[in-house]
Amino acid sequence: MSLSSLAPQEIADRLERARADYESFAARGLNLDITRGKPSAAQLDLADPLLTAVSPGDVRSADGTDTRNYGGLAGLLELREIFAPLLGVPAAQLLAQGTSSLTLMRDALSFAMLHGRPGSAGPWVREPVRMLCPVPGYDRHFQLAASLGFELIPVGMDGQGPDIAQIAELTRTDASIKGIWIVPVHSNPTGLSMSVQRARELMELTTAAPDFTVLWDNAYALHHLREPHPEPIDVLGLAAEAGHPDRPLIFASTSKITFAGAGVAFVGGSPAMVDWFSRHTGDGSIGPDKINHLRHARFFGSPEGVRDHMRKHAELLAPKFAAVDEVFTRELGPDDLAAWTRPAGGYFVTLAVPPGTAAHVVKLAAEAGVKLTPAGATHPHGIDPDDAIIRIAPSMPPLEEVVEAAEVVAACVRVAAYETAASASAD
Amino acid sequence: MSLSSLAPQEIADRLERARADYESFAARGLNLDITRGKPSAAQLDLADPLLTAVSPGDVRSADGTDTRNYGGLAGLLELREIFAPLLGVPAAQLLAQGTSSLTLMRDALSFAMLHGRPGSAGPWVREPVRMLCPVPGYDRHFQLAASLGFELIPVGMDGQGPDIAQIAELTRTDASIKGIWIVPVHSNPTGLSMSVQRARELMELTTAAPDFTVLWDNAYALHHLREPHPEPIDVLGLAAEAGHPDRPLIFASTSKITFAGAGVAFVGGSPAMVDWFSRHTGDGSIGPDKINHLRHARFFGSPEGVRDHMRKHAELLAPKFAAVDEVFTRELGPDDLAAWTRPAGGYFVTLAVPPGTAAHVVKLAAEAGVKLTPAGATHPHGIDPDDAIIRIAPSMPPLEEVVEAAEVVAACVRVAAYETAASASAD
């Protein structure tokens, strides 16, 4: 049954029940937070052996380097070798750096602004820069680009990735469009993964900007919730085949693999792009924290070690995603009040509520003690023109709190949807 | 006795002996490196308890924060509180960040370039920027500034700090002079520490640029070799009193206190400057590695814990500096062939050889198996107009290698000096 087929009295009855449910939740004095994609304590515990993986007297890497001293700008080779096959980047073209891939993105864009990148006519800062933003997308990507003064241009998405026809049209003539954000696997927040064909098309595009850059943020490359899961895309191979080897810059980190904010971040690309990144990084760094690299290399041991570890994450996360789906199906399904994703990986559920109600749902939830990411956060400049998209992050709270939070959100959606329907039927 | 008072035959005899000594060193097949200020393995061992200071089940900071998860952009408060009195910056105005203070300097300058800083008319990138560089100084400072396209302007130094009259004259009318590099304590490479009076004068200067910035790199704040040592300068207090509270940006790190490249870096300033730095950092970071902060806070426990630790460093370092002085006094003193510093702290000895011979000495040393920092590295763009300054970094090799390296360097200085004198007396 869909909302529009309901009689006015049916809507009024449902609204009354929704309000009663909502009030009973609100009376509980809840304090729940499903705003951010943070790992739970149980997930973090999985990586606790990291803490003691490098101990006194045992501080040398495989090649004998004392990891406690300066040097090694590219990061520890044995760690880069573990992540190279997982990320589809040769170890020689993959740098292991500090703890944050977002910082590496900031660095890359700052370097481009101040110096230009390989293929640039000059520093980006000399001209207006526009950046394509597939929506819904990651709020920190958009905020970072906005902070650099970029104009953000929303681009639609489908099941294969961002709308390539739209991208082709925009980039063909507009040389100020310098790049696009891509989360290729288990995208934040949709959970969608890009198809190889779409990635190939993106690499093949003829763009007006000679230095059009795909910021390939593979944040959830290994973060599968169930089988089958997407295989790594050889984006560097596709880019080289297409004659645009320097187009992608690849980012990843272990923040949602080991410790959030205390893991290791990676950046990779063509030899020219990696040289460029290294050179500018080297102007402000003697080298990254190799002790933390060694901890990670020892903890994982091999690419398969990483995959095994991620299966343990999935065991903890999958029930939470299933619970959200179960609650939404039960509460929102009968009257078809909303649509939501059932992601095969990543950290988010995207909830699409009736247009014009997302901000209201977020406000209602906050008043009932459930914090949600602000409506609009998934869109450039925080503005969702349809006011319809809400990002749910169920990873951090314990399962019973996830269930409770989802129930509150569902009650809020019901209140907002039936209120809107009631007001429409009263017109 | 000085070189100029020697008869030609005396010079010829001495040159012959110097060459014989040099050849006997060269025949040993040495492979010594005194190029960089790296701590020795024994110094690093002092901090080994850090490696196990945070262990499974014991990962929370004093306020109960799980340091393994995201958040806390300012860094762990308990660590900031330990370093606040040591650096003369209130904890609320001191950020603990990643591992490298050089990176924080790069970030600060990049933020200023792209956005301007408090007091700026706009982004620095819009106009030419000139930066004052006290010489001899730190090559990485100069390289960083040059990489951003800054014009580097050398400034002289005396026993109290950089030449304030010269700085006053340069900054009074030239608004493109946006800043100055300062290493206030045990300066790299001279070992000189700034006087309070000179710091006050620097803060009081009326500069044409409203956003003139003192990059106060307190890299050796606590790195004393002997008593008495300089007390911390309250540069923020001096700046506020002078009516220029936003002038200094203070940097420091534990790279030469705990682990080089795997310690914790700090940045501090006025509330406005710290807000500014934080805001831009927050566009590209969710927060620094709090686990490493917690390790450091636990390892030190208190400011006095840091001071105690630094006394152990001094015990290891002081004999190496004494050895360099002893060798140079013995080999270079009799004919007054060179001047060198006897620093009370820091990581370097500055050796001033006869003008025109520094590059030759470095080359001779390399050919005899002793790597020195390139001559000129202590000057902007790597050019020492007098070709006279050589930086010696005796910290890393074991004591016997330091002695050997100093003897080789001394032999090279003797060869170069007597060659020059012989050629002058032959004219």
Interface residues (C-beta under 8 A of the other chain):
Chain A: R36 K38 P39 A41 L44 D45 A47 D48 P49 L51 T52 V54 S55 P56 G57 V59 D66 T67 R68 N69 Y70 G71 G98 T99 S100 L102 T103 M105 R106 D107 S110 M113 L114 P123 V125 R140 Q143 L144 S147 L148 G149 S255 F259 A260 G261 A262 H280 D283 G284 S285 I286 G287 P288 D289 K290 I291 N292
Chain B: R36 K38 P39 A41 L44 D45 A47 D48 P49 L51 T52 V54 S55 P56 G57 V59 D66 T67 R68 N69 Y70 G71 G98 T99 S100 L102 T103 M105 R106 D107 S110 M113 L114 P123 V125 R140 Q143 L144 S147 L148 G149 S255 F259 A260 G261 A262 H280 D283 G284 S285 I286 G287 P288 D289 K290 I291 N292
